Amino acid sequence: MISCIIIDDEKPARDTLNLMLKRFFPEKVEVVAMAASLKEGVMAIYENKPGLVFLDIEMPGEDGFNIFNYFQKVDFSVIFVTAYSEYAIKAIKVAALDYIMKPVGIDNLKEAISLFEKKNEKSVSNNSIIKLLSALQPTSAVVSKVALPTLTGFQLEKVSDIIYCEADQNYTRVYTSNTEKLLVSKPLSAIQDMLPENLFYRIHKSYLVNLNFIKNFCNTDGAHVILENGTKLDVAGRRKNGFIQVLTNPTPKDIH
């Protein structure tokens, strides 16, 4: 049974979706809570720990996209529900997240539930969240943070402040622009999955680098880069050609 929460400021919309789920998916879906605002919905998520959230985008006070600001880890799936806003639909598609249009039709609802069931993981990745926020504000800076697991909890860091990450056996050392060095309790491969691939590149088995902090690339006497803070890092031979292609790619890397 899929436990779900409906978040929508319009009571008729909440009630209609609730009735549709009960009528057409009585053996699959259980609505454990309904909320009329984003903050009310966030509290319901913490209390009920649902597997799925139907989330209206256009709501007074805070739009639905702000839901990601309330969780260190988004361990539930989100199906956005919207009546309009073309830019929002484009952003959702870029982030590879699910949505259905208002008024909700049974065919679209069945398709959304089917896609949810086929997914191997229900959680929303940090990379998807960053892509979503970037797509929502394509012409301006985006303040995005990542929750890095430490030995004592989590450290929230701006993605744009991370200069590079260094493998340290099953841990990772994260170096930031405020000169802080964090010991993160995950291997480098896991940290790589958490960060946007258009901004970070694995130049070596031991190094993941923020492309915005690269000052110089040297292809003689062993390929290496010099970062803005003066740090010199080796570039592995088998990664060099791909790295050069990324450096010469004009795609903007402007997450700040």
LUMFISE-667738 format. One line per field, with one value per residue: x, y, z of N, C-alpha, C, O, CB in turn; residue in one letter. Coordinates in pm, whole numbers, plus 50000, padded with zeros to 5 digits. Glycine has a CB too. Layout:
residues N
n.east <- (X,...)
n.north <- (Y,...)
n.up <- (Z,...)
ca.east <- (X,...)
ca.north <- (Y,...)
ca.up <- (Z,...)
c.east <- (X,...)
c.north <- (Y,...)
c.up <- (Z,...)
o.east <- (X,...)
o.north <- (Y,...)
o.up <- (Z,...)
cb.east <- (X,...)
cb.north <- (Y,...)
cb.up <- (Z,...)
r <- (a,...)
end
This chain:
residues 256
n.east <- (50084,50058,50139,50015,50022,49824,49876,49738,49607,49343,49038,48831,48990,49164,48980,48862,49079,49141,48906,48919,49149,49073,48859,48960,49200,49186,49316,49577,49660,49675,49545,49692,49695,49585,49664,49643,49830,50178,50353,50191,50168,50433,50466,50285,50414,50647,50524,50382,50541,50522,50513,50462,50386,50138,50156,50058,50159,50117,50057,49933,50160,50389,50535,50500,50753,50927,50928,51150,51327,51284,51376,51647,51698,51518,51307,51084,50856,50758,50478,50405,50135,49958,49795,49872,50139,50389,50669,50722,50648,50838,51069,51026,51034,51302,51431,51355,51134,50798,50468,50124,49850,49608,49255,49264,49278,49152,49302,49556,49620,49631,49850,50055,50062,50135,50392,50520,50515,50686,50933,51260,51367,51235,51313,51400,51669,51958,52075,51863,51704,51870,51891,51625,51583,51770,51666,51432,51517,51672,51816,51936,52129,52140,52069,52181,52192,52368,52330,52569,52676,52820,53043,52901,52649,52480,52614,52526,52604,52667,52645,52797,53012,53181,53499,53669,53665,53812,53909,53923,53985,53706,53585,53536,53710,53610,53666,53618,53528,53542,53759,53719,53754,53597,53524,53365,53128,53102,53191,53385,53254,52984,52944,52988,52758,52574,52619,52584,52628,52699,52855,53058,53352,53505,53826,54019,54069,54078,53994,53738,53627,53520,53429,53422,53623,53864,54171,54387,54492,54727,54900,55139,55429,55291,54951,54771,54577,54550,54402,54187,54262,54523,54586,54724,54629,54638,54551,54403,54532,54351,54124,54168,54112,53831,53796,53913,53733,53509,53603,53625,53371,53101,52883,52706,52812,52679,52591,52534)
n.north <- (49880,50219,50496,50824,51186,51473,51794,52099,52419,52458,52346,52197,52082,51919,51742,51624,51490,51314,51155,51038,50884,50705,50578,50466,50345,50170,49951,50013,50272,50483,50761,50943,51191,51531,51860,52218,52409,52478,52464,52337,52099,52010,51954,51744,51556,51502,51385,51163,51031,50969,50773,50896,51217,51435,51740,52068,52331,52612,52808,53027,53241,53042,52871,52536,52432,52506,52312,52149,52285,52224,51979,51767,51529,51413,51177,51077,51038,51288,51415,51668,51896,52097,52384,52557,52766,52752,52766,52635,52371,52306,52320,52109,51891,51906,51833,51574,51490,51404,51501,51616,51756,52005,52033,51729,51433,51098,50924,51048,51042,50766,50704,50846,50717,50464,50512,50583,50337,50188,50290,50245,50368,50575,50819,51167,51287,51488,51599,51616,51805,52032,52066,52125,52370,52526,52527,52664,52921,53028,53247,53369,53379,53084,52983,52710,52438,52163,51878,51753,51453,51419,51311,51376,51454,51650,51875,52169,52300,52557,52474,52611,52697,52489,52384,52165,51803,51540,51206,50988,50707,50540,50776,51130,51426,51754,52056,52399,52736,52908,52839,52622,52280,51983,51668,51415,51160,50970,50789,50917,50867,50864,51127,51253,51177,51333,51591,51847,51740,51904,52091,51983,51781,51464,51440,51264,50952,51022,51285,51528,51801,52141,52308,52581,52680,52631,52746,52708,52479,52234,52057,51933,51755,51568,51576,51832,52042,52383,52536,52813,52876,52810,52543,52243,51982,51649,51525,51239,51019,50869,51014,51254,51341,51353,51544,51770,51816,51891,52127,52291,52316,52528,52542,52711,52736,52816,52800,52946)
n.up <- (50000,49909,50089,50100,50073,50027,49914,49884,49832,49769,49871,49727,49525,49673,49790,49564,49440,49644,49655,49401,49420,49621,49493,49250,49316,49545,49659,49636,49709,49992,50139,50377,50490,50444,50333,50357,50306,50234,50458,50643,50510,50516,50788,50806,50649,50798,51020,50919,50732,50440,50131,49897,49764,49663,49520,49502,49288,49259,49516,49775,49950,49976,49706,49571,49508,49706,49895,49916,50069,50330,50410,50490,50365,50098,50117,49988,49713,49475,49315,49116,49096,48878,48731,48539,48417,48232,48246,48482,48428,48235,48392,48570,48397,48312,48547,48562,48706,48822,48706,48700,48522,48610,48541,48727,48550,48516,48353,48338,48607,48658,48498,48630,48881,48795,48692,48927,49064,48909,48953,49083,49305,49557,49648,49606,49432,49527,49306,49125,49252,49245,48969,48913,49053,48919,48658,48704,48743,48511,48422,48630,48937,49137,49457,49600,49819,49968,50168,50361,50497,50812,51078,51301,51227,50996,50754,50606,50299,50060,49724,49538,49690,49729,49658,49586,49614,49798,49793,50074,50165,50285,50333,50263,50197,50200,50050,50096,49985,50196,50335,50492,50586,50544,50689,50546,50588,50376,50075,49794,49551,49623,49705,49464,49327,49456,49378,49120,48789,48580,48691,48845,48809,48780,48797,48861,49030,49290,49310,49287,49117,49133,48852,48822,48979,48864,48761,48593,48343,48284,48041,48023,48142,48295,48330,48495,48718,48826,49095,49197,49455,49459,49484,49358,49149,49031,48704,48590,48339,48178,48206,48095,47824,47816,48013,47898,47693,47840,47958,47736,47655,47588,47757,48011,48351,48613,48882,49186)
ca.east <- (50000,50132,50085,50038,49970,49782,49898,49675,49536,49202,48972,48769,49094,49209,48874,48844,49190,49125,48800,48967,49244,48997,48773,49029,49318,49157,49409,49714,49695,49605,49570,49708,49676,49569,49709,49599,49944,50304,50404,50103,50205,50564,50442,50219,50516,50728,50445,50330,50645,50457,50597,50425,50321,50079,50190,50019,50270,50075,49986,49965,50268,50504,50498,50533,50894,51001,50922,51283,51404,51247,51423,51786,51689,51382,51292,50951,50838,50671,50409,50356,50003,49952,49693,49933,50279,50471,50808,50730,50644,50970,51166,51000,51085,51448,51473,51308,51035,50665,50365,49997,49786,49472,49192,49325,49199,49183,49410,49683,49646,49674,49987,50146,50075,50209,50534,50571,50534,50796,51060,51338,51388,51131,51368,51439,51812,52003,52102,51735,51661,51953,51849,51494,51601,51843,51574,51332,51577,51780,51896,51986,52202,52055,52130,52150,52274,52371,52348,52680,52676,52946,53046,52811,52517,52485,52662,52469,52699,52632,52714,52894,53126,53267,53606,53693,53649,53924,53881,54003,53932,53560,53541,53571,53744,53549,53732,53526,53588,53562,53880,53682,53775,53502,53539,53230,53124,53063,53300,53380,53153,52853,52941,52973,52617,52495,52651,52544,52732,52744,52941,53170,53410,53597,53948,54109,53995,54082,53955,53619,53659,53425,53489,53430,53741,53985,54241,54481,54511,54857,54902,55278,55489,55181,54839,54725,54508,54576,54276,54193,54330,54661,54601,54757,54572,54667,54443,54436,54547,54232,54016,54214,54042,53695,53806,53939,53606,53424,53658,53605,53227,53054,52765,52730,52817,52659,52521,52601)
ca.north <- (50000,50344,50603,50950,51310,51570,51932,52190,52522,52457,52229,52112,52007,51814,51642,51552,51397,51212,51064,50964,50783,50602,50504,50392,50276,50135,49850,50056,50402,50528,50902,50948,51329,51637,51987,52335,52497,52405,52438,52235,51975,51967,51891,51616,51464,51460,51302,51041,50969,50906,50736,50978,51345,51512,51875,52180,52425,52751,52827,53156,53239,52968,52775,52399,52399,52533,52197,52090,52361,52180,51844,51735,51422,51399,51033,51047,51085,51404,51437,51805,51916,52238,52421,52638,52799,52674,52760,52535,52240,52286,52294,51975,51796,51910,51761,51436,51464,51375,51602,51599,51885,52028,51941,51596,51331,50964,50865,51106,50994,50627,50703,50893,50610,50356,50552,50574,50196,50132,50347,50163,50445,50676,50945,51268,51309,51626,51644,51652,51929,52140,52087,52189,52509,52593,52546,52763,53054,53007,53366,53430,53289,52995,52945,52570,52378,52018,51832,51659,51377,51421,51215,51419,51491,51701,52010,52224,52386,52603,52399,52699,52720,52370,52397,52029,51696,51447,51075,50947,50573,50541,50911,51232,51558,51856,52185,52506,52867,52978,52773,52511,52145,51895,51524,51367,51015,50895,50785,51021,50834,50904,51273,51287,51160,51437,51722,51860,51692,52010,52182,51910,51678,51370,51445,51160,50867,51084,51425,51580,51944,52241,52365,52727,52717,52595,52864,52672,52337,52212,51926,51888,51702,51509,51669,51875,52171,52474,52597,52954,52890,52769,52398,52169,51847,51569,51478,51104,51010,50817,51111,51382,51383,51393,51667,51878,51844,51965,52262,52370,52320,52661,52536,52788,52666,52937,52781,53025)
ca.up <- (50000,49900,50174,50031,50129,49926,49958,49788,49908,49731,49929,49626,49455,49765,49806,49437,49422,49748,49612,49284,49467,49692,49401,49145,49367,49685,49708,49611,49766,50112,50171,50523,50537,50344,50389,50281,50283,50226,50593,50700,50442,50566,50918,50782,50597,50912,51110,50857,50651,50324,50018,49781,49794,49553,49565,49416,49269,49280,49643,49839,50050,49926,49603,49606,49490,49828,49986,49931,50169,50464,50436,50459,50267,50048,50104,49937,49576,49460,49189,49116,49035,48840,48633,48434,48440,48138,48292,48588,48364,48172,48499,48622,48297,48317,48666,48549,48810,48768,48726,48632,48501,48658,48636,48723,48481,48564,48273,48383,48743,48646,48444,48735,48980,48730,48687,49064,49098,48831,48997,49176,49426,49573,49695,49509,49450,49535,49171,49066,49316,49192,48830,48916,49093,48812,48546,48742,48736,48416,48391,48753,49025,49217,49583,49624,49923,49976,50306,50364,50622,50886,51187,51408,51174,50860,50733,50485,50230,49927,49619,49472,49778,49732,49559,49539,49711,49791,49852,50189,50188,50280,50365,50165,50249,50116,50069,50057,49960,50322,50389,50581,50534,50611,50673,50517,50612,50256,49978,49692,49450,49675,49700,49323,49291,49521,49322,48979,48698,48490,48767,48905,48721,48846,48717,48911,49123,49422,49309,49220,49116,49086,48731,48835,49056,48791,48709,48487,48311,48221,47975,48009,48266,48372,48330,48626,48723,48937,49135,49235,49584,49442,49497,49235,49151,48912,48619,48544,48195,48110,48219,48042,47702,47853,48090,47803,47624,47933,47974,47614,47629,47625,47846,48133,48481,48691,49010,49290)
c.east <- (50088,50067,50115,49973,49935,49800,49844,49595,49387,49135,48902,48871,49145,49106,48855,48953,49181,49020,48843,49062,49171,48915,48851,49150,49297,49255,49555,49755,49610,49644,49573,49690,49654,49604,49673,49710,50072,50356,50320,50138,50338,50549,50377,50318,50604,50653,50409,50430,50585,50558,50577,50354,50268,50086,50149,50136,50230,49992,50024,50077,50394,50459,50552,50680,50976,51000,51060,51368,51382,51303,51570,51792,51543,51359,51148,50945,50741,50609,50350,50224,49989,49847,49755,50080,50372,50615,50826,50731,50779,51074,51150,51054,51237,51500,51427,51216,50897,50568,50237,49929,49647,49383,49243,49229,49242,49296,49547,49720,49694,49818,50089,50168,50158,50358,50596,50603,50655,50932,51129,51357,51282,51188,51403,51586,51844,52027,51973,51685,51739,51916,51717,51509,51674,51751,51468,51385,51695,51868,51953,52058,52105,52130,52088,52246,52266,52398,52454,52683,52814,52939,52946,52671,52526,52540,52602,52566,52641,52713,52824,53017,53222,53371,53640,53676,53760,53889,53977,53948,53778,53500,53580,53603,53693,53611,53642,53598,53606,53674,53847,53707,53687,53537,53397,53229,53062,53180,53280,53273,53013,52838,52924,52828,52530,52512,52617,52657,52780,52840,53066,53220,53511,53724,54044,54026,53986,54026,53829,53627,53542,53489,53504,53555,53872,54046,54328,54483,54641,54863,55043,55330,55382,55067,54796,54650,54558,54444,54296,54267,54475,54686,54627,54706,54602,54539,54483,54438,54421,54113,54048,54134,53899,53694,53828,53811,53512,53472,53629,53458,53172,52933,52792,52725,52804,52577,52597,52521)
c.north <- (50125,50448,50736,51066,51403,51710,52025,52292,52525,52329,52142,52026,51893,51702,51559,51449,51283,51109,50979,50852,50670,50515,50414,50313,50231,50035,49895,50179,50433,50673,50916,51089,51420,51769,52102,52435,52416,52370,52332,52098,51920,51897,51754,51512,51412,51363,51166,50965,50894,50861,50827,51105,51406,51658,51980,52278,52566,52762,52962,53141,53173,52874,52637,52364,52421,52417,52140,52163,52310,52042,51829,51623,51406,51251,50994,51097,51201,51401,51577,51813,52065,52262,52499,52657,52711,52660,52652,52394,52208,52251,52153,51870,51790,51827,51615,51397,51448,51490,51559,51736,51888,52067,51799,51497,51192,50900,50917,51057,50849,50619,50745,50785,50495,50387,50543,50429,50136,50183,50254,50234,50552,50812,51038,51301,51456,51684,51689,51786,52048,52171,52160,52338,52589,52624,52650,52905,53051,53128,53431,53328,53207,52957,52803,52515,52227,51980,51722,51586,51378,51318,51251,51455,51529,51842,52058,52324,52433,52522,52483,52726,52602,52380,52262,51930,51593,51316,51046,50813,50575,50676,51005,51361,51663,51991,52296,52640,52949,52913,52658,52378,52051,51750,51467,51215,50937,50893,50889,50993,50877,51055,51320,51277,51271,51574,51728,51826,51799,52106,52113,51800,51594,51362,51331,51074,50929,51225,51452,51732,52028,52317,52517,52773,52680,52721,52829,52521,52322,52069,51875,51842,51639,51609,51703,52008,52251,52542,52741,52975,52843,52620,52334,52026,51775,51534,51341,51098,50966,50912,51242,51429,51429,51524,51787,51916,51924,52109,52351,52376,52453,52662,52613,52705,52772,52915,52852,53023)
c.up <- (50000,49991,50106,50106,50014,49984,49850,49868,49876,49782,49825,49551,49542,49772,49679,49417,49523,49706,49494,49326,49539,49598,49307,49196,49513,49744,49697,49692,49889,50140,50323,50579,50417,50409,50297,50254,50283,50366,50664,50641,50491,50700,50901,50730,50711,51002,51050,50771,50530,50219,49900,49828,49665,49596,49462,49406,49311,49408,49704,49941,49998,49815,49640,49595,49616,49926,50014,50034,50311,50501,50400,50357,50227,50019,50070,49792,49574,49321,49196,49043,49003,48734,48516,48464,48356,48184,48398,48529,48300,48278,48553,48526,48298,48434,48667,48664,48745,48794,48656,48626,48564,48541,48617,48656,48525,48486,48317,48523,48741,48595,48550,48840,48923,48725,48825,49100,49027,48877,49095,49309,49435,49610,49579,49533,49461,49397,49102,49122,49259,49048,48824,48948,48985,48695,48577,48728,48641,48392,48516,48838,49110,49344,49615,49728,49916,50120,50307,50498,50687,50998,51297,51358,51028,50860,50602,50423,50097,49825,49557,49558,49783,49620,49500,49653,49689,49862,49967,50237,50178,50319,50252,50238,50151,50151,50015,50044,50088,50405,50483,50511,50615,50586,50663,50523,50496,50160,49868,49586,49494,49673,49557,49278,49348,49456,49173,48884,48601,48559,48822,48810,48800,48761,48751,49007,49262,49427,49227,49231,49065,48970,48741,48910,48985,48728,48589,48469,48234,48167,47952,48145,48356,48383,48473,48613,48842,48968,49179,49366,49580,49452,49361,49249,49020,48837,48564,48392,48122,48121,48148,47922,47732,47928,47999,47728,47713,47947,47853,47573,47675,47717,47974,48258,48588,48817,49119,49419)
o.east <- (50181,49951,50227,49884,50008,49745,49897,49522,49310,49171,48914,48843,49168,49139,48833,48926,49209,49042,48809,49056,49205,48901,48813,49198,49385,49275,49646,49868,49489,49761,49471,49671,49697,49577,49671,49688,50075,50397,50373,50138,50354,50611,50411,50307,50631,50712,50405,50409,50598,50673,50663,50273,50343,50028,50198,50204,50301,49874,50138,50086,50495,50358,50638,50727,51082,51066,51086,51470,51455,51280,51613,51882,51456,51388,51097,51020,50653,50680,50256,50202,50007,49814,49696,50141,50424,50677,50930,50807,50829,51157,51249,51113,51295,51600,51456,51220,50881,50583,50239,49949,49578,49432,49263,49115,49356,49378,49641,49837,49787,49897,50196,50281,50240,50441,50712,50707,50719,51036,51064,51364,51243,51116,51432,51623,51769,52002,51973,51630,51680,51909,51698,51453,51644,51756,51418,51308,51809,51981,52013,52050,51999,52241,51974,52366,52170,52481,52430,52691,52913,52841,52910,52583,52572,52517,52625,52605,52572,52834,52933,53118,53332,53336,53640,53672,53797,53843,54096,53875,53725,53379,53649,53532,53729,53608,53595,53712,53679,53682,53936,53684,53700,53574,53321,53319,52978,53262,53170,53209,52933,52730,52852,52780,52423,52429,52620,52768,52889,52901,53168,53141,53592,53730,54140,53924,53899,54010,53815,53632,53474,53591,53591,53589,53979,53980,54342,54475,54662,54835,55064,55281,55385,55085,54787,54658,54603,54381,54409,54327,54541,54799,54563,54736,54592,54433,54587,54357,54387,54013,53964,54092,53853,53604,53770,53785,53444,53391,53610,53424,53193,52883,52891,52643,52903,52501,52714,52562)
o.north <- (50136,50483,50760,51047,51410,51742,52031,52256,52588,52218,52020,51911,51782,51584,51438,51335,51167,50989,50861,50741,50553,50394,50298,50224,50254,50033,49825,50189,50411,50704,50901,51106,51391,51789,52086,52536,52300,52256,52247,51996,51799,51793,51659,51393,51293,51268,51065,50848,50772,50906,50837,51101,51426,51696,51981,52305,52631,52730,53006,53039,53240,52804,52624,52276,52361,52424,52089,52111,52349,51994,51873,51620,51389,51204,50891,51186,51212,51386,51603,51745,52149,52173,52505,52573,52610,52555,52587,52308,52096,52163,52085,51771,51682,51757,51541,51284,51476,51565,51476,51820,51786,52131,51754,51479,51173,50829,50840,51034,50813,50537,50685,50764,50436,50300,50502,50402,50044,50125,50193,50170,50611,50912,50992,51340,51541,51802,51789,51869,52152,52287,52248,52422,52706,52733,52717,52999,53070,53114,53539,53207,53257,52905,52777,52543,52170,52042,51611,51650,51342,51245,51165,51482,51451,51920,51997,52421,52356,52506,52433,52773,52614,52385,52245,51967,51564,51317,51076,50806,50610,50689,50966,51402,51662,52034,52288,52655,53048,52930,52603,52365,52040,51712,51471,51149,50849,50985,50942,51086,50921,51107,51417,51360,51300,51663,51625,51878,51787,52191,52179,51735,51647,51286,51306,51119,50894,51281,51405,51786,51992,52383,52574,52891,52697,52792,52908,52445,52387,51974,51785,51884,51657,51716,51616,52075,52197,52600,52786,53080,52836,52576,52367,51958,51834,51516,51329,51162,51021,50894,51332,51544,51531,51606,51893,52033,52015,52202,52472,52435,52490,52769,52585,52614,52813,53003,52821,53084)
o.up <- (50080,49970,50061,50188,49915,50090,49739,49961,49949,49742,49833,49518,49493,49761,49686,49380,49489,49721,49486,49275,49520,49619,49286,49126,49596,49865,49742,49739,49890,50161,50390,50700,50306,50528,50174,50187,50326,50389,50736,50710,50506,50724,50973,50762,50719,51054,51121,50739,50519,50217,49812,49921,49569,49698,49349,49505,49388,49410,49686,50010,49978,49829,49727,49667,49632,50030,50123,50079,50402,50612,50293,50272,50312,49909,50115,49753,49659,49221,49271,48942,49091,48656,48408,48530,48404,48165,48404,48575,48311,48257,48580,48569,48286,48421,48761,48712,48626,48890,48566,48713,48571,48448,48504,48700,48567,48543,48331,48553,48813,48643,48559,48884,48992,48750,48840,49161,49079,48843,49181,49414,49335,49604,49469,49644,49412,49372,49030,49049,49229,49009,48739,48878,48963,48638,48486,48705,48684,48345,48507,48815,49149,49338,49652,49724,49864,50187,50260,50602,50623,51010,51378,51440,50945,50953,50497,50488,50028,49839,49528,49506,49837,49502,49378,49770,49575,49976,49959,50336,50073,50335,50158,50330,50033,50266,49901,50087,50087,50526,50547,50391,50737,50475,50760,50470,50518,50161,49851,49537,49411,49642,49532,49200,49294,49475,49106,48897,48545,48494,48844,48741,48876,48664,48678,49058,49342,49536,49114,49342,48969,48987,48676,48907,49042,48651,48496,48565,48133,48239,47871,48250,48478,48440,48559,48511,48942,48880,49197,49387,49683,49430,49261,49347,48912,48897,48499,48325,48017,48052,48142,47918,47680,47911,48019,47704,47666,47949,47868,47471,47790,47752,48041,48271,48649,48857,49142,49518)
cb.east <- (49905,50138,50146,49984,50073,49633,50051,49583,49596,49185,48870,48693,49210,49233,48743,48841,49324,49086,48675,49036,49348,48905,48690,49073,49442,49019,49390,49732,49676,49639,49461,49845,49798,49423,49862,49486,49950,50409,50406,49954,50211,50659,50353,50104,50603,50773,50319,50213,50727,50356,50570,50334,50420,49929,50339,49892,50317,49995,50017,49839,50223,50573,50550,50458,50951,50945,50832,51354,51367,51098,51340,51863,51746,51357,51335,50838,50788,50750,50297,50459,49887,50087,49583,49862,50313,50468,50851,50612,50532,51013,51149,50849,51035,51499,51420,51426,51034,50611,50412,49906,49776,49471,49039,49362,49213,49060,49388,49676,49519,49580,49997,50090,49936,50156,50548,50469,50410,50777,51039,51473,51530,51032,51491,51349,51891,52130,52169,51630,51680,52102,51838,51403,51677,51960,51508,51286,51621,51724,51812,51872,52298,52015,52090,52158,52230,52478,52213,52815,52631,52975,53186,52870,52458,52346,52819,52333,52832,52657,52614,52828,53077,53183,53730,53834,53508,54052,53892,54000,53978,53506,53601,53456,53900,53394,53872,53413,53502,53432,53967,53534,53927,53360,53620,53181,53046,52937,53310,53516,53155,52833,53068,53061,52567,52534,52799,52494,52682,52624,52863,53129,53478,53531,54018,54237,54059,54221,54068,53485,53783,53383,53405,53307,53737,53954,54327,54624,54391,54972,54828,55368,55564,55228,54720,54844,54354,54689,54212,54053,54255,54744,54474,54911,54420,54742,54412,54335,54658,54194,53986,54360,54040,53629,53919,54049,53538,53421,53808,53686,53153,53022,52728,52632,52950,52592,52505,52622)
cb.north <- (50001,50395,50598,50943,51377,51545,51959,52113,52658,52470,52275,52197,52099,51873,51711,51650,51470,51277,51143,51057,50848,50667,50600,50487,50366,50081,49721,50086,50513,50437,50996,50896,51377,51639,51985,52403,52609,52488,52567,52269,51997,52087,51982,51633,51534,51581,51374,51076,50871,51002,50594,50899,51443,51467,51885,52250,52424,52803,52712,53214,53167,52890,52819,52308,52482,52655,52089,52087,52507,52178,51742,51696,51288,51487,50964,51114,50971,51537,51327,51899,51867,52285,52503,52774,52786,52739,52896,52550,52235,52413,52396,51953,51835,52055,51831,51340,51578,51245,51739,51493,51915,52137,51945,51549,51346,50876,50895,51259,51006,50550,50797,51020,50559,50331,50694,50632,50117,50165,50484,50128,50507,50631,50920,51396,51247,51635,51534,51541,51922,52104,51954,52121,52518,52507,52414,52739,53102,52962,53465,53492,53367,52869,53043,52487,52427,51958,51780,51732,51233,51563,51207,51538,51605,51697,52017,52290,52313,52756,52353,52831,52752,52240,52459,52016,51630,51509,50965,51056,50518,50434,50958,51254,51572,51859,52187,52516,52945,52981,52874,52522,52103,51924,51458,51416,50987,50958,50645,51035,50683,50851,51333,51196,51025,51446,51754,52001,51573,52088,52243,51848,51742,51227,51579,51222,50730,51087,51509,51523,51970,52340,52331,52779,52651,52488,52928,52724,52281,52238,51934,52001,51814,51466,51608,51889,52151,52579,52515,53011,52813,52837,52336,52170,51853,51442,51579,51002,50916,50683,51138,51372,51269,51285,51656,51836,51713,51895,52254,52312,52203,52736,52390,52898,52581,53040,52629,53169)
cb.up <- (50123,49753,50318,49890,50226,49883,49986,49686,49880,49578,50032,49527,49415,49906,49843,49320,49437,49881,49576,49185,49560,49795,49321,49039,49357,49696,49631,49466,49661,50235,50108,50562,50620,50286,50414,50354,50390,50152,50676,50675,50293,50579,51006,50682,50490,50992,51148,50773,50737,50262,49977,49682,49864,49522,49593,49472,49123,49159,49743,49907,50174,50040,49464,49521,49378,49896,49928,49798,50162,50477,50359,50586,50324,49920,50233,50025,49485,49483,49162,49051,49131,48790,48699,48421,48588,48000,48349,48686,48257,48094,48612,48645,48157,48329,48789,48542,48915,48828,48673,48704,48351,48769,48621,48864,48329,48557,48124,48382,48829,48552,48323,48800,49025,48589,48632,49163,49062,48684,49060,49116,49429,49679,49781,49519,49335,49617,49090,49091,49468,49202,48758,49019,49225,48765,48511,48884,48876,48289,48316,48833,49115,49136,49698,49493,50061,49880,50366,50340,50597,50944,51245,51478,51254,50796,50732,50513,50208,49911,49510,49436,49917,49717,49623,49478,49699,49854,49745,50303,50327,50371,50500,50064,50272,50135,49998,50159,49862,50403,50462,50623,50542,50564,50792,50379,50740,50189,49916,49626,49421,49817,49762,49236,49340,49667,49343,48952,48620,48437,48880,49040,48597,48863,48739,48983,49133,49472,49257,49283,49029,49202,48610,48905,49192,48681,48817,48519,48229,48321,47843,47952,48342,48511,48252,48724,48731,48902,49247,49245,49691,49541,49561,49208,49176,48950,48502,48600,48162,48167,48365,48005,47601,47937,48193,47703,47582,48070,47996,47500,47699,47504,47878,48144,48499,48608,49044,49244)
r <- (m,i,s,c,i,i,i,d,d,e,k,p,a,r,d,t,l,n,l,m,l,k,r,f,f,p,e,k,v,e,v,v,a,m,a,a,s,l,k,e,g,v,m,a,i,y,e,n,k,p,g,l,v,f,l,d,i,e,m,p,g,e,d,g,f,n,i,f,n,y,f,q,k,v,d,f,s,v,i,f,v,t,a,y,s,e,y,a,i,k,a,i,k,v,a,a,l,d,y,i,m,k,p,v,g,i,d,n,l,k,e,a,i,s,l,f,e,k,k,n,e,k,s,v,s,n,n,s,i,i,k,l,l,s,a,l,q,p,t,s,a,v,v,s,k,v,a,l,p,t,l,t,g,f,q,l,e,k,v,s,d,i,i,y,c,e,a,d,q,n,y,t,r,v,y,t,s,n,t,e,k,l,l,v,s,k,p,l,s,a,i,q,d,m,l,p,e,n,l,f,y,r,i,h,k,s,y,l,v,n,l,n,f,i,k,n,f,c,n,t,d,g,a,h,v,i,l,e,n,g,t,k,l,d,v,a,g,r,r,k,n,g,f,i,q,v,l,t,n,p,t,p,k,d,i,h)
end
